[in-house]
Amino acid sequence: FCAAIRVEGRCGWGSAGLAGRAGSGLFLRRSVRCCLPESSLAVFEVVVKAAEDAASHMMHRVGAEVAKTKINSRDLLTEVDPECQEIIERHMRSEFPDHGILGEETTPSGRQNSINALETALKDKEWLWIVDPIDGTTNFVHGQPMSAVSIGVTYKGELVLGVIVDPYRSETFAAMKGKGTTLNGEPVTVSNEQTAAEALVAAGSPTATDSLHAVIRGLAVMMPEVRSMRMLGSAAVMYGWVACGRLTAYWEPDLHSWDSAAGAILVTEAGGRITDLHGNDYTVGTRSLLASNLWTHEALRGLLLRAEVHNL
């Protein structure tokens, strides 16, 4: 199925940007042809529905108590996390029982367990849904309106779809390979800052101690060189905001695949760039990363290298 793909509807690709940074017409002027399976549009629609249903459930349970901690007291789990993942799995099993799923709530904690689970899942299934049912669990527990549902989908190991739903702002970010990124159905693009000095940059607040120290090193080097820094507590939200131009860039020293799969395709399809901290293009196995508006990428990456953020 090799053709220019057109998707209509609330999460389809329209003609004008209304939210975030408005579409410049880039996606409408270019003639895009990409090879995706014939079922891709159907998969996309189900992923959007699954993410929005899970996000709706999440909104009704804001402030849920911590059920347990995982690797340490900063790594939280509520009873709502697996409930949201089950909603997503139910949609997938109903429509695409041959697809696989890699979810945060069914993967043992720890960096190596995450790496191993991803490698196994990619080998086992042609289609793989990579799911974070509540990205920003600490925000969710404390009643802060900065959490989202994140679903990235790979086909034969390649990232082809991504959907992030922020229920607090009623925002659905969606991207399909070769077709651009939309926010509530309207095309968006990354921002146009040209230099590090103009950049509004976000960073994560990791749970693992070695990653936390790496972030502190990065902040110390980067903060004097950029316009300002933010730590929002949700990778999914920060990816979406890079894609629509609210942030110039976002970086982390170590992320699981479910934290970044959906966001990565949102950023690249919106005209941005995402690499590891050595400059290698993103894959679903990439863990240290920088997502940016493209123009500031190398300057910001240079600052992170100077801070030795990549040395965990």
Buried (B, 14 or more C-beta within 10 A) or exposed (E): EEEEBEBEEEBBBBEEBEBBBBBBEEBEEEEEEBEBBEBBBEBBBBBBBBBBBBBBBBBEBBEBEEEEEBEEEBBBBBEBBBBBBBBBBEBBEEBBEEBBBBBBBEBEBEBEEBBEBBEEBBEEBEBBBBBBBBBBBBBBBEEBBBBBBBBBBBBEEEBBBBBBBBBBBEBBBBBBBBBBBBBBBBBBBBBBBEBBEBBBBBBBEBBBEEBBBBBEBBBEBBEEBBEEBBEBBBBBBBBBBBBBBBBBBBBBBBBBBBBBBBBBBBBBBBBBBBBBBEEEEBBBEBBBBBBBBBBBBBBBBBBBBEBBBBEB
